[in-house]
Amino acid sequence: MRNDKEIALGLRRDGLSYYEISKKIGVPKSTLSGWFSRIDWSVELKMKLTKQAFEKSYPALRAMREANSLRWRKWRESAQKEAEFQFSSLSNNPLFIAGVMIYWGEGDKIPKNPIRVSNTDPKMLAIFRRFLINVCGVPSDRIKASLIIYPDLSDEICRDFWATQTGISSTQFYKTQTIQGKHKTKRSPYGICVVQTSTRQLKEKILVWIEKFAYTL
């Protein structure tokens, strides 16, 4: 009758990894970890094998990072060139101008973040939604909203109000955030509404359009 632990120890002394030992003798890696975790030479071997594995994989990981970086840079450049091309044909469209100006003033400018505009004015957010749909071609079901309200406001009443005013279905609202301000009474009767959509390419375009307006107005 074989002694799996002794066999495992012998294989470990030969420099085999947990995976290799488990594959050879059919003992789970969790069991091997229990057997070897308090053996100093095994701990040192684990560190050595980990270092070797890292050194072996590092060039491939670096090449992958560089390839991803190049691909992302080309993708951004493509979106930016398309935005440059579209600007001349869109720059006289009042809805295009309004949407870009709203985003310039109220939108999130960090490229990696979603397209996101926050405001207490329902008319402004309704116009921005129309800009996303009619100018940018964003499907209406991809436009989401969320609310920031004070404790004395009703989530249901506020949600119904913003859904009616913006045209965004109440089913497309994320969970409401309730905050405590300096004053316990409401500052806005319906809170703050955040309209957003996750379209990275469009985010790049909007940022280019803002820059174009900045240098042409």
Residue frames as a rotation matrix with the C-alpha (Angstrom) as fourth column:
MET 1
0.583 0.812 0.000 0.00
0.812 -0.583 0.000 0.00
0.000 0.000 -1.000 0.00
ARG 2
-0.202 -0.761 0.617 1.67
0.717 -0.544 -0.436 3.23
0.667 0.354 0.655 -1.13
ASN 3
0.042 0.114 -0.993 2.24
0.838 -0.545 -0.027 6.19
-0.544 -0.830 -0.118 1.17
ASP 4
0.517 0.252 0.818 1.09
0.780 -0.532 -0.329 9.17
0.352 0.809 -0.471 -0.85
LYS 5
0.987 -0.133 -0.090 2.56
-0.073 -0.872 0.485 11.69
-0.143 -0.472 -0.870 1.56
GLU 6
0.242 -0.958 0.152 6.05
0.107 0.182 0.977 10.16
-0.964 -0.221 0.147 1.36
ILE 7
-0.020 -0.190 0.982 5.81
0.969 0.239 0.066 9.95
-0.248 0.952 0.179 -2.42
ALA 8
0.798 0.399 0.451 4.66
0.506 -0.850 -0.144 13.56
0.326 0.343 -0.881 -2.56
LEU 9
0.800 -0.555 -0.227 7.53
-0.153 -0.555 0.818 14.69
-0.580 -0.620 -0.529 -0.33
GLY 10
-0.052 -0.848 0.527 10.02
0.522 0.427 0.738 12.91
-0.851 0.313 0.421 -2.57
LEU 11
0.156 0.188 0.970 8.58
0.976 -0.182 -0.122 14.55
0.153 0.965 -0.212 -5.67
ARG 12
0.977 0.212 0.037 8.60
0.199 -0.955 0.221 17.90
0.082 -0.208 -0.975 -3.92
ARG 13
0.439 -0.889 -0.132 12.28
0.026 -0.134 0.991 17.47
-0.898 -0.438 -0.036 -3.05
ASP 14
-0.216 -0.489 0.845 12.89
0.846 0.338 0.412 16.85
-0.487 0.804 0.340 -6.76
GLY 15
-0.863 -0.206 -0.461 11.54
0.076 -0.956 0.285 20.33
-0.499 0.211 0.841 -7.44
LEU 16
-0.635 0.689 0.349 8.08
0.631 0.203 0.748 19.51
0.444 0.696 -0.564 -8.73
SER 17
-0.779 0.450 0.437 5.23
-0.514 -0.857 -0.036 21.99
0.358 -0.253 0.899 -8.32
TYR 18
-0.525 0.689 0.500 1.96
-0.398 0.320 -0.860 21.27
-0.753 -0.650 0.106 -6.54
TYR 19
0.383 0.717 -0.582 0.26
-0.843 0.015 -0.537 20.95
-0.377 0.697 0.611 -9.91
GLU 20
-0.103 -0.514 -0.852 2.81
-0.798 0.554 -0.238 18.45
0.594 0.655 -0.467 -11.22
ILE 21
-0.943 -0.247 0.221 2.64
-0.332 0.687 -0.646 16.34
0.008 -0.683 -0.730 -8.06
SER 22
-0.225 0.949 0.221 -1.15
-0.538 0.068 -0.840 16.40
-0.812 -0.308 0.495 -8.01
LYS 23
0.394 0.349 -0.850 -1.22
-0.919 0.164 -0.359 15.26
0.014 0.923 0.386 -11.63
LYS 24
-0.434 -0.692 -0.577 1.23
-0.661 0.680 -0.318 12.41
0.612 0.243 -0.752 -10.93
ILE 25
-0.965 -0.070 -0.253 -0.30
0.106 0.777 -0.621 10.88
0.240 -0.626 -0.742 -7.82
GLY 26
-0.274 0.961 0.043 -3.88
0.369 0.063 0.927 12.21
0.888 0.270 -0.372 -7.85
VAL 27
-0.223 0.163 -0.961 -3.73
0.961 -0.126 -0.244 14.07
-0.161 -0.978 -0.129 -4.54
PRO 28
0.704 0.571 0.422 -5.57
0.643 -0.765 -0.038 17.45
0.301 0.298 -0.906 -4.50
LYS 29
-0.158 -0.800 0.579 -3.39
0.365 -0.592 -0.718 20.56
0.918 0.098 0.385 -4.38
SER 30
0.401 0.367 0.839 -5.19
-0.597 -0.589 0.544 21.67
0.694 -0.719 -0.017 -1.21
THR 31
0.995 -0.068 -0.079 -3.99
0.103 0.734 0.671 18.48
0.012 -0.676 0.737 0.51
LEU 32
0.275 -0.953 0.130 -0.45
0.825 0.165 -0.541 18.99
0.493 0.256 0.831 -0.75
SER 33
0.030 -0.219 0.975 -0.51
-0.144 -0.967 -0.212 22.56
0.989 -0.134 -0.061 0.57
GLY 34
0.813 0.333 0.477 -1.40
-0.512 0.020 0.859 21.22
0.276 -0.943 0.187 4.02
TRP 35
0.841 -0.529 -0.115 1.47
0.541 0.813 0.216 18.72
-0.020 -0.244 0.970 3.90
PHE 36
0.073 -0.921 0.383 4.10
0.903 -0.102 -0.418 21.17
0.424 0.376 0.824 2.68
SER 37
0.611 0.271 0.744 3.11
0.203 -0.962 0.183 24.51
0.765 0.039 -0.642 4.19
ARG 38
0.926 -0.244 0.287 5.18
-0.359 -0.339 0.870 24.09
-0.114 -0.909 -0.402 7.37
ILE 39
0.538 -0.790 0.294 8.26
0.733 0.611 0.299 22.59
-0.416 0.055 0.908 5.74
ASP 40
0.342 -0.422 -0.839 10.89
-0.099 -0.905 0.414 25.31
-0.934 -0.059 -0.352 5.35
TRP 41
-0.698 -0.712 0.084 12.58
0.008 0.109 0.994 23.86
-0.716 0.694 -0.070 2.30
SER 42
-0.310 0.682 0.662 9.21
0.938 0.334 0.094 23.45
-0.157 0.650 -0.743 0.58
VAL 43
0.659 0.526 -0.537 8.29
0.489 -0.843 -0.225 27.08
-0.571 -0.114 -0.813 1.29
GLU 44
-0.067 -0.791 -0.608 11.64
-0.284 -0.568 0.772 28.19
-0.956 0.224 -0.187 -0.16
LEU 45
-0.773 -0.181 0.609 11.06
0.440 0.540 0.718 25.97
-0.458 0.822 -0.337 -3.19
LYS 46
0.226 0.943 0.244 7.63
0.926 -0.130 -0.354 27.49
-0.302 0.306 -0.903 -3.71
MET 47
0.582 -0.077 -0.810 9.15
-0.010 -0.996 0.087 30.97
-0.813 -0.043 -0.580 -3.72
LYS 48
-0.513 -0.853 -0.097 11.82
-0.202 0.011 0.979 29.83
-0.835 0.521 -0.178 -6.17
LEU 49
-0.575 0.364 0.733 9.29
0.760 0.570 0.313 28.21
-0.304 0.737 -0.604 -8.51
THR 50
0.541 0.804 -0.246 7.05
0.684 -0.591 -0.428 31.29
-0.490 0.063 -0.870 -8.34
LYS 51
0.230 -0.564 -0.793 9.97
-0.302 -0.816 0.493 33.53
-0.925 0.126 -0.358 -9.25
GLN 52
-0.770 -0.546 0.329 10.96
0.085 0.424 0.902 31.25
-0.632 0.723 -0.280 -12.13
ALA 53
-0.155 0.810 0.565 7.39
0.944 0.290 -0.157 31.18
-0.291 0.510 -0.810 -13.43
PHE 54
0.666 0.389 -0.636 7.20
0.292 -0.921 -0.258 34.98
-0.686 -0.014 -0.727 -13.29
GLU 55
-0.170 -0.835 -0.524 10.53
-0.385 -0.433 0.815 35.42
-0.907 0.341 -0.247 -15.06
LYS 56
-0.767 -0.087 0.635 9.41
0.439 0.650 0.620 32.98
-0.467 0.755 -0.461 -17.73
SER 57
0.060 0.923 0.380 6.03
0.987 0.003 -0.164 34.65
-0.152 0.384 -0.911 -18.27
TYR 58
0.068 -0.021 -0.997 7.16
0.347 -0.937 0.043 38.28
-0.935 -0.349 -0.057 -17.94
PRO 59
-0.870 -0.419 -0.260 8.22
-0.071 -0.414 0.908 38.78
-0.488 0.808 0.330 -21.59
ALA 60
-0.670 0.688 0.278 4.90
0.654 0.371 0.659 37.38
0.350 0.623 -0.699 -22.79
LEU 61
0.190 0.756 -0.627 2.95
0.931 -0.341 -0.128 39.55
-0.310 -0.559 -0.769 -20.33
ARG 62
-0.279 -0.390 -0.877 4.92
0.133 -0.921 0.367 42.63
-0.951 -0.014 0.309 -21.37
ALA 63
-0.991 -0.085 0.100 4.31
0.102 -0.027 0.994 41.90
-0.082 0.996 0.035 -25.04
MET 64
-0.299 0.954 0.031 0.59
0.918 0.279 0.282 41.44
0.260 0.113 -0.959 -24.32
ARG 65
0.180 0.322 -0.930 0.42
0.664 -0.737 -0.127 44.77
-0.726 -0.594 -0.346 -22.46
GLU 66
-0.630 -0.506 -0.589 2.20
-0.080 -0.712 0.697 46.55
-0.773 0.486 0.408 -25.30
ALA 67
-0.888 0.364 0.282 -0.13
0.401 0.310 0.862 44.96
0.226 0.878 -0.421 -27.87
ASN 68
0.032 0.946 -0.323 -3.19
0.999 -0.034 0.000 45.98
-0.011 -0.323 -0.946 -25.84
SER 69
-0.036 -0.137 -0.990 -1.82
0.364 -0.924 0.114 49.49
-0.931 -0.357 0.083 -25.44
LEU 70
-0.922 -0.344 -0.178 -1.23
-0.058 -0.331 0.942 49.79
-0.383 0.879 0.285 -29.19
ARG 71
-0.608 0.763 0.218 -4.67
0.710 0.400 0.579 48.41
0.355 0.507 -0.785 -29.97
TRP 72
0.202 0.687 -0.698 -6.30
0.897 -0.416 -0.150 50.86
-0.394 -0.596 -0.700 -27.53
ARG 73
-0.369 -0.420 -0.829 -4.32
0.098 -0.905 0.414 53.79
-0.924 0.071 0.376 -28.96
LYS 74
-0.994 0.025 0.109 -5.36
0.110 0.016 0.994 52.91
0.023 1.000 -0.019 -32.52
TRP 75
-0.258 0.963 -0.075 -8.98
0.941 0.268 0.207 52.53
0.219 -0.018 -0.976 -31.38
ARG 76
0.148 0.267 -0.952 -8.92
0.612 -0.781 -0.125 55.98
-0.777 -0.564 -0.279 -29.78
GLU 77
-0.711 -0.491 -0.503 -7.32
-0.085 -0.650 0.755 57.53
-0.698 0.580 0.420 -32.83
SER 78
-0.824 0.472 0.313 -9.98
0.502 0.354 0.789 55.97
0.261 0.807 -0.529 -35.04
ALA 79
0.120 0.909 -0.399 -12.78
0.989 -0.146 -0.034 57.38
-0.089 -0.390 -0.916 -32.86
GLN 80
-0.031 -0.214 -0.976 -11.12
0.331 -0.924 0.191 60.80
-0.943 -0.317 0.100 -32.78
LYS 81
-0.943 -0.326 -0.067 -10.68
0.025 -0.271 0.962 60.90
-0.332 0.906 0.264 -36.58
GLU 82
-0.480 0.847 0.228 -14.32
0.799 0.314 0.513 59.94
0.363 0.429 -0.828 -37.07
ALA 83
0.255 0.550 -0.795 -15.36
0.828 -0.549 -0.115 62.72
-0.500 -0.629 -0.596 -34.67
GLU 84
-0.518 -0.528 -0.673 -13.24
0.059 -0.807 0.588 65.23
-0.853 0.265 0.449 -36.63
PHE 85
-0.961 0.147 0.233 -14.91
0.252 0.130 0.959 64.14
0.111 0.981 -0.162 -39.86
GLN 86
-0.190 0.977 -0.100 -18.43
0.940 0.211 0.268 64.32
0.283 -0.043 -0.958 -38.41
PHE 87
-0.330 0.036 -0.943 -17.97
0.666 -0.699 -0.260 67.71
-0.669 -0.714 0.207 -36.78
SER 88
-0.955 -0.113 -0.273 -18.25
-0.085 -0.779 0.621 69.77
-0.283 0.616 0.735 -39.98
SER 89
-0.654 0.753 -0.073 -21.59
0.111 0.191 0.975 68.21
0.748 0.630 -0.208 -40.93
LEU 90
0.008 0.672 -0.740 -23.01
0.897 0.322 0.302 68.37
0.442 -0.666 -0.601 -37.39
SER 91
-0.712 -0.483 -0.510 -21.77
0.693 -0.600 -0.399 71.75
-0.113 -0.638 0.762 -36.18
ASN 92
-0.872 0.454 0.183 -24.82
-0.366 -0.853 0.372 73.62
0.326 0.258 0.910 -37.53
ASN 93
-0.156 0.817 -0.555 -27.33
0.331 0.573 0.750 71.22
0.930 -0.067 -0.360 -35.95
PRO 94
0.014 0.182 0.983 -28.92
-0.688 -0.711 0.142 72.98
0.725 -0.679 0.115 -32.92
LEU 95
0.927 0.362 0.103 -29.42
-0.326 0.638 0.697 69.68
0.187 -0.680 0.710 -31.07
PHE 96
0.466 -0.851 -0.243 -25.78
0.678 0.520 -0.520 68.72
0.568 0.077 0.819 -31.65
ILE 97
-0.296 -0.580 0.759 -24.62
-0.022 -0.790 -0.612 72.10
0.955 -0.198 0.221 -30.35
ALA 98
0.372 0.530 0.762 -26.92
-0.771 -0.281 0.571 71.89
0.517 -0.800 0.304 -27.32
GLY 99
0.961 0.037 -0.274 -25.83
0.080 0.912 0.403 68.34
0.264 -0.409 0.873 -26.45
VAL 100
0.142 -0.987 -0.079 -22.12
0.701 0.156 -0.696 69.11
0.699 0.043 0.714 -26.67
MET 101
-0.282 -0.220 0.934 -22.51
-0.311 -0.900 -0.306 72.34
0.908 -0.376 0.185 -24.69
ILE 102
0.721 0.577 0.384 -24.46
-0.577 0.193 0.794 70.53
0.384 -0.794 0.472 -21.98
TYR 103
0.815 -0.452 -0.363 -21.73
0.518 0.849 0.105 67.95
0.261 -0.274 0.926 -21.73
TRP 104
-0.109 -0.874 0.473 -19.02
0.388 -0.476 -0.789 70.60
0.915 0.097 0.391 -21.76
GLY 105
-0.169 0.099 0.981 -20.64
-0.628 -0.778 -0.029 72.31
0.760 -0.621 0.194 -18.78
GLU 106
0.310 0.525 0.792 -22.10
-0.951 0.189 0.247 69.40
-0.020 -0.830 0.558 -16.81
GLY 107
0.863 0.153 -0.481 -20.57
-0.286 0.934 -0.216 66.15
0.416 0.324 0.850 -18.06
ASP 108
0.672 -0.661 0.334 -17.90
-0.008 0.445 0.896 63.80
-0.741 -0.604 0.294 -16.75
LYS 109
0.708 -0.434 -0.557 -14.68
-0.706 -0.408 -0.579 64.51
0.024 0.803 -0.595 -18.71
ILE 110
-0.171 -0.803 0.571 -12.59
-0.694 0.510 0.508 61.50
-0.699 -0.310 -0.645 -17.58
PRO 111
-0.305 0.048 -0.951 -12.16
-0.924 0.228 0.308 59.34
0.231 0.973 -0.025 -20.73
LYS 112
-0.894 -0.138 -0.427 -12.42
-0.101 0.989 -0.108 55.95
0.437 -0.054 -0.898 -18.99
ASN 113
-0.744 0.667 0.035 -15.68
-0.011 0.041 -0.999 56.84
-0.668 -0.744 -0.023 -17.20
PRO 114
-0.227 0.752 0.619 -19.15
0.943 0.329 -0.053 56.43
-0.243 0.571 -0.784 -18.73
ILE 115
-0.663 0.237 0.710 -20.87
0.181 -0.870 0.459 59.33
0.726 0.433 0.534 -20.48
ARG 116
-0.149 0.539 -0.829 -22.53
0.980 0.192 -0.051 60.98
0.132 -0.820 -0.557 -17.49
VAL 117
-0.602 0.060 0.797 -24.40
0.038 -0.994 0.103 64.27
0.798 0.093 0.596 -16.95
SER 118
-0.386 0.447 -0.807 -25.82
0.922 0.207 -0.326 65.37
0.022 -0.870 -0.492 -13.58
ASN 119
-0.876 0.121 0.468 -28.31
-0.056 -0.987 0.149 68.19
0.480 0.104 0.871 -13.06
THR 120
-0.684 0.704 -0.190 -31.45
0.339 0.076 -0.938 69.36
-0.646 -0.706 -0.291 -11.30
ASP 121
-0.313 0.543 -0.779 -32.97
-0.723 -0.669 -0.175 70.78
-0.616 0.508 0.602 -14.51
PRO 122
0.011 0.367 0.930 -35.20
0.212 0.908 -0.361 68.17
-0.977 0.201 -0.068 -16.21
LYS 123
0.905 0.335 -0.261 -35.36
-0.148 -0.327 -0.933 70.13
-0.398 0.884 -0.247 -19.47
MET 124
0.192 -0.929 -0.318 -31.59
-0.968 -0.233 0.097 70.05
-0.164 0.289 -0.943 -19.80
LEU 125
-0.564 -0.426 0.708 -31.42
-0.415 0.887 0.203 66.31
-0.714 -0.179 -0.676 -19.26
ALA 126
0.422 0.769 0.481 -34.34
0.209 0.434 -0.877 65.72
-0.882 0.470 0.023 -21.65
ILE 127
0.805 -0.209 -0.555 -32.42
-0.577 -0.489 -0.654 67.61
-0.135 0.847 -0.514 -24.35
PHE 128
-0.243 -0.967 0.081 -29.27
-0.927 0.256 0.274 65.62
-0.286 -0.009 -0.958 -23.61
ARG 129
-0.214 0.255 0.943 -31.21
0.007 0.966 -0.259 62.36
-0.977 -0.049 -0.209 -23.96
ARG 130
0.836 0.549 0.015 -32.53
0.053 -0.054 -0.997 63.52
-0.546 0.834 -0.074 -27.35
PHE 131
0.406 -0.796 -0.449 -28.95
-0.909 -0.404 -0.106 64.39
-0.097 0.451 -0.887 -28.35
LEU 132
-0.470 -0.606 0.642 -27.78
-0.570 0.764 0.303 60.87
-0.673 -0.223 -0.705 -27.47
ILE 133
0.017 0.587 0.810 -30.61
0.321 0.764 -0.560 59.23
-0.947 0.269 -0.175 -29.42
ASN 134
0.835 0.542 0.095 -31.14
0.275 -0.261 -0.926 61.51
-0.477 0.799 -0.367 -32.43
VAL 135
0.688 -0.651 -0.321 -27.60
-0.724 -0.592 -0.353 62.76
0.040 0.476 -0.879 -33.04
CYS 136
-0.277 -0.917 0.288 -25.37
-0.940 0.321 0.116 60.03
-0.199 -0.239 -0.951 -31.62
GLY 137
0.017 0.357 -0.934 -27.54
-0.659 0.706 0.258 57.01
0.752 0.612 0.247 -32.43
VAL 138
-0.924 -0.301 0.234 -27.58
-0.367 0.532 -0.763 55.58
0.106 -0.792 -0.602 -28.90
PRO 139
-0.371 0.833 -0.410 -30.50
0.318 0.529 0.787 53.12
0.872 0.161 -0.462 -28.46
SER 140
0.087 0.489 0.868 -32.97
-0.602 -0.669 0.437 54.46
0.794 -0.560 0.236 -25.90
ASP 141
0.920 0.325 -0.220 -32.74
-0.051 0.655 0.754 51.30
0.389 -0.682 0.619 -23.79
ARG 142
0.172 -0.928 -0.329 -29.00
0.843 0.312 -0.438 51.92
0.509 -0.202 0.837 -23.28
ILE 143
-0.395 -0.231 0.889 -29.60
-0.154 -0.938 -0.312 55.29
0.906 -0.260 0.335 -21.64
LYS 144
-0.020 0.302 -0.953 -29.81
0.843 0.518 0.147 54.88
0.538 -0.800 -0.265 -17.87
ALA 145
0.065 0.057 0.996 -30.46
-0.307 -0.949 0.075 57.22
0.949 -0.311 -0.044 -14.98
SER 146
-0.190 -0.056 -0.980 -29.99
0.865 0.463 -0.194 57.41
0.465 -0.884 -0.040 -11.23
LEU 147
0.556 0.486 0.675 -31.06
0.089 -0.841 0.533 59.83
0.827 -0.236 -0.511 -8.51
ILE 148
-0.656 -0.628 -0.418 -29.37
0.583 -0.071 -0.809 61.55
0.479 -0.775 0.413 -5.61
ILE 149
0.222 0.849 0.479 -31.93
0.091 -0.507 0.857 62.71
0.971 -0.147 -0.190 -3.04
TYR 150
-0.681 -0.338 0.650 -32.17
-0.560 -0.332 -0.759 63.96
0.472 -0.881 0.037 0.53
PRO 151
-0.973 0.192 -0.127 -33.88
0.230 0.814 -0.533 61.89
0.001 -0.548 -0.837 3.26
ASP 152
-0.472 0.847 -0.246 -37.10
-0.065 -0.311 -0.948 63.92
-0.879 -0.431 0.202 3.23
LEU 153
-0.276 0.350 -0.895 -37.76
-0.950 -0.240 0.199 63.20
-0.145 0.905 0.399 -0.47
SER 154
0.450 0.528 0.720 -39.76
-0.347 0.847 -0.403 60.24
-0.823 -0.068 0.565 -1.73
ASP 155
-0.649 -0.732 0.206 -37.76
-0.159 0.395 0.905 57.94
-0.744 0.555 -0.373 -4.00
GLU 156
-0.330 0.600 0.729 -40.91
0.812 0.574 -0.105 56.83
-0.481 0.557 -0.677 -5.84
ILE 157
0.703 0.626 -0.337 -42.21
0.410 -0.744 -0.527 60.36
-0.581 0.232 -0.780 -6.43
CYS 158
0.181 -0.737 -0.652 -38.80
-0.527 -0.632 0.568 61.60
-0.830 0.241 -0.503 -7.59
ARG 159
-0.704 -0.451 0.549 -38.29
0.134 0.675 0.726 58.63
-0.698 0.584 -0.415 -9.90
ASP 160
0.091 0.832 0.547 -41.73
0.887 0.181 -0.424 59.11
-0.452 0.524 -0.722 -11.49
PHE 161
0.701 0.141 -0.700 -41.02
-0.001 -0.980 -0.198 62.81
-0.714 0.140 -0.686 -11.96
TRP 162
-0.176 -0.881 -0.438 -37.66
-0.594 -0.260 0.761 62.30
-0.785 0.395 -0.478 -13.69
ALA 163
-0.608 0.027 0.793 -38.96
0.475 0.813 0.336 59.41
-0.636 0.581 -0.508 -15.80
THR 164
0.453 0.869 0.201 -41.81
0.753 -0.252 -0.608 61.59
-0.477 0.427 -0.768 -17.06
GLN 165
0.716 -0.153 -0.681 -39.66
-0.198 -0.980 0.012 64.67
-0.669 0.126 -0.732 -17.64
THR 166
-0.228 -0.935 -0.272 -36.67
-0.652 -0.061 0.756 63.00
-0.723 0.349 -0.596 -19.33
GLY 167
0.480 0.458 -0.748 -38.41
-0.863 0.398 -0.310 60.18
0.156 0.795 0.587 -21.21
ILE 168
-0.602 -0.713 -0.359 -36.22
-0.565 0.698 -0.441 57.56
0.565 -0.062 -0.823 -19.54
SER 169
0.309 0.782 -0.541 -38.28
-0.131 0.599 0.790 54.60
0.942 -0.173 0.287 -18.37
SER 170
0.467 -0.069 0.882 -38.40
-0.872 -0.202 0.446 54.13
0.148 -0.977 -0.154 -14.60
THR 171
0.970 -0.121 0.210 -37.19
0.079 0.977 0.199 50.56
-0.229 -0.176 0.957 -15.18
GLN 172
0.491 -0.830 0.266 -33.91
0.574 0.078 -0.815 52.01
0.656 0.553 0.514 -16.49
PHE 173
0.507 -0.298 0.809 -33.09
-0.624 -0.774 0.106 53.80
0.595 -0.558 -0.579 -13.23
TYR 174
-0.334 -0.683 -0.649 -30.33
0.212 0.617 -0.758 52.49
0.918 -0.391 -0.061 -11.01
LYS 175
0.177 0.360 -0.916 -30.68
0.947 0.191 0.258 52.39
0.268 -0.913 -0.307 -7.23
THR 176
0.637 0.162 0.754 -31.26
0.081 -0.986 0.143 55.82
0.767 -0.030 -0.642 -5.71
GLN 177
-0.386 -0.806 -0.449 -28.57
0.720 0.042 -0.693 57.30
0.577 -0.591 0.564 -3.48
THR 178
0.774 0.624 0.108 -29.79
0.373 -0.586 0.719 59.10
0.512 -0.516 -0.687 -0.36
ILE 179
-0.316 -0.948 0.035 -27.38
0.614 -0.232 -0.754 61.62
0.723 -0.217 0.656 1.12
GLN 180
0.503 0.350 -0.791 -27.23
0.839 -0.417 0.349 63.74
-0.207 -0.839 -0.503 4.26
GLY 181
0.115 -0.433 0.894 -26.53
0.524 -0.738 -0.425 67.40
0.844 0.517 0.142 3.52
LYS 182
-0.895 -0.444 0.044 -25.75
0.233 -0.550 -0.802 70.28
0.380 -0.708 0.596 5.81
HIS 183
-0.571 0.789 0.227 -29.47
-0.805 -0.486 -0.340 70.95
-0.158 -0.377 0.913 5.95
LYS 184
-0.767 0.301 0.566 -32.01
0.138 0.940 -0.313 68.19
-0.627 -0.163 -0.762 6.53
THR 185
0.334 0.918 -0.211 -34.58
-0.029 -0.214 -0.976 69.94
-0.942 0.333 -0.045 4.38
LYS 186
0.312 -0.168 0.935 -34.58
0.860 0.469 -0.203 69.44
-0.404 0.867 0.291 0.62
ARG 187
-0.440 -0.503 -0.744 -32.62
0.013 -0.832 0.554 71.82
-0.898 0.234 0.373 -1.64
SER 188
-0.792 0.257 -0.553 -34.30
-0.590 -0.093 0.802 70.56
0.154 0.962 0.226 -4.81
PRO 189
0.023 0.910 0.414 -37.88
-0.938 0.163 -0.306 69.22
-0.346 -0.382 0.857 -4.81
TYR 190
0.928 0.351 -0.126 -36.92
-0.371 0.842 -0.392 66.18
-0.031 0.410 0.912 -6.88
GLY 191
0.531 -0.789 0.309 -33.23
0.181 0.462 0.868 65.71
-0.828 -0.405 0.388 -6.16
ILE 192
-0.090 -0.677 -0.730 -30.39
-0.827 -0.358 0.433 65.43
-0.555 0.643 -0.528 -8.67
CYS 193
0.858 0.361 0.365 -30.72
-0.087 0.803 -0.590 63.20
-0.506 0.474 0.720 -11.72
VAL 194
-0.262 -0.955 -0.138 -27.74
-0.558 0.034 0.829 61.55
-0.788 0.294 -0.541 -13.41
VAL 195
0.867 0.482 -0.126 -28.17
-0.353 0.417 -0.837 60.48
-0.351 0.771 0.532 -17.04
GLN 196
-0.130 -0.991 0.026 -25.56
-0.737 0.115 0.666 58.10
-0.663 0.068 -0.746 -18.39
THR 197
0.956 0.268 -0.118 -24.65
-0.282 0.736 -0.616 55.58
-0.078 0.622 0.779 -21.05
SER 198
0.232 -0.910 0.345 -21.58
-0.179 0.308 0.934 53.36
-0.956 -0.279 -0.091 -21.41
THR 199
0.891 -0.026 0.453 -20.26
0.447 0.225 -0.866 53.99
-0.079 0.974 0.212 -24.92
ARG 200
0.232 -0.897 -0.376 -16.48
0.511 -0.216 0.832 54.47
-0.827 -0.386 0.408 -24.87
GLN 201
-0.454 -0.416 0.788 -16.19
0.890 -0.166 0.425 55.40
-0.046 0.894 0.445 -28.52
LEU 202
0.397 0.687 0.609 -18.87
0.644 -0.681 0.349 58.06
0.654 0.254 -0.712 -28.19
LYS 203
0.791 -0.176 -0.586 -17.15
0.453 -0.475 0.754 59.43
-0.411 -0.862 -0.296 -25.09
GLU 204
-0.301 -0.950 0.083 -14.00
0.705 -0.163 0.690 59.94
-0.642 0.266 0.719 -27.15
LYS 205
-0.310 0.250 0.917 -16.03
0.846 -0.368 0.386 61.70
0.434 0.895 -0.098 -29.84
ILE 206
0.750 0.661 -0.007 -17.79
0.579 -0.651 0.491 64.05
0.320 -0.372 -0.871 -27.41
LEU 207
0.451 -0.665 -0.595 -14.45
0.474 -0.387 0.791 65.09
-0.756 -0.639 0.140 -25.91
VAL 208
-0.585 -0.627 0.515 -13.14
0.758 -0.197 0.621 65.83
-0.288 0.754 0.591 -29.42
TRP 209
0.065 0.706 0.705 -16.28
0.796 -0.462 0.390 67.83
0.601 0.536 -0.593 -30.27
ILE 210
0.813 0.163 -0.559 -15.80
0.528 -0.613 0.588 69.91
-0.247 -0.773 -0.584 -27.12
GLU 211
-0.119 -0.955 -0.270 -12.23
0.514 -0.292 0.807 70.68
-0.850 -0.043 0.526 -28.18
LYS 212
-0.500 -0.017 0.866 -13.38
0.853 -0.181 0.489 71.58
0.148 0.983 0.105 -31.69
PHE 213
0.575 0.767 0.285 -15.93
0.662 -0.641 0.388 74.05
0.481 -0.034 -0.876 -30.35
ALA 214
0.596 -0.390 -0.702 -13.31
0.549 -0.440 0.711 75.47
-0.587 -0.808 -0.048 -27.96
TYR 215
-0.445 -0.888 -0.116 -11.10
0.440 -0.330 0.835 76.44
-0.780 0.321 0.537 -30.90
THR 216
-0.654 0.223 0.723 -13.78
0.714 -0.134 0.688 77.45
0.250 0.966 -0.072 -33.41
LEU 217
0.438 0.880 -0.185 -16.20
0.893 -0.400 0.208 79.56
0.109 -0.256 -0.961 -31.37
